[in-house]
Amino acid sequence: MKRENVATVTDNTTNGGSNMKGLFRGMKKKVVAGVAGAAMAVNMLPIQVFAAGGDTSAITQPLDNLKTLVIAIIGAVGVIILAKNVMEFAQAYQQQDSSTMNSALKGIVAGIMMAGISTVLTFLGF
C-alpha cells in the first residue's frame, strides 16, 4: 500500500481562512498609507493669509542688526589674523624658513578674505 504525503497545517489558515496577524499587518499598511495621503492633501490646501500689507521693518530690523554684527565681527577677526600672519611671515623671511612662510602666506590670504567680507557682501547686495 502506498503512503500519501499529507501536509499538516499549523496556523489558522484552514479552509481558505486567514490568520489574524496577516489581517492586522495588511490593515497597518493601509492605515499608514491613508494617513500619509491625508496629511499630504491637507498640506497642499491653499491657505488665505490676512496679514497687514504695511511695514515689515519691525520683524526684519533685529535680523539686519544681527547680520551687521556678525559681519563686523568676522571683519575684525580677519584684520587680527592678517596682522598676526604678516608678523609671522616677516619672522619666517628673516629666518629663511620656507614652510612657515608658506603657512603665513595662507594665513594672510585668509585674513584678507575675512577682512574684506563686508565689502564683498555689500557689493553683492546683502
C-alpha positions, 0 to 999 in steps of 0.5 A, spaced: 500 500 500 502 506 498 503 512 503 500 519 501 504 525 503 499 529 507 501 536 509 499 538 516 497 545 517 499 549 523 496 556 523 489 558 522 489 558 515 484 552 514 479 552 509 481 558 505 481 562 512 486 567 514 490 568 520 489 574 524 496 577 524 496 577 516 489 581 517 492 586 522 499 587 518 495 588 511 490 593 515 497 597 518 499 598 511 493 601 509 492 605 515 499 608 514 498 609 507 491 613 508 494 617 513 500 619 509 495 621 503 491 625 508 496 629 511 499 630 504 492 633 501 491 637 507 498 640 506 497 642 499 490 646 501 491 653 499 491 657 505 488 665 505 493 669 509 490 676 512 496 679 514 497 687 514 500 689 507 504 695 511 511 695 514 515 689 515 521 693 518 519 691 525 520 683 524 526 684 519 530 690 523 533 685 529 535 680 523 539 686 519 542 688 526 544 681 527 547 680 520 551 687 521 554 684 527 556 678 525 559 681 519 563 686 523 565 681 527 568 676 522 571 683 519 575 684 525 577 677 526 580 677 519 584 684 520 587 680 527 589 674 523 592 678 517 596 682 522 598 676 526 600 672 519 604 678 516 608 678 523 609 671 522 611 671 515 616 677 516 619 672 522 619 666 517 623 671 511 628 673 516 629 666 518 629 663 511 624 658 513 620 656 507 614 652 510 612 657 515 612 662 510 608 658 506 603 657 512 603 665 513 602 666 506 595 662 507 594 665 513 594 672 510 590 670 504 585 668 509 585 674 513 584 678 507 578 674 505 575 675 512 577 682 512 574 684 506 567 680 507 563 686 508 565 689 502 564 683 498 557 682 501 555 689 500 557 689 493 553 683 492 547 686 495 546 683 502 
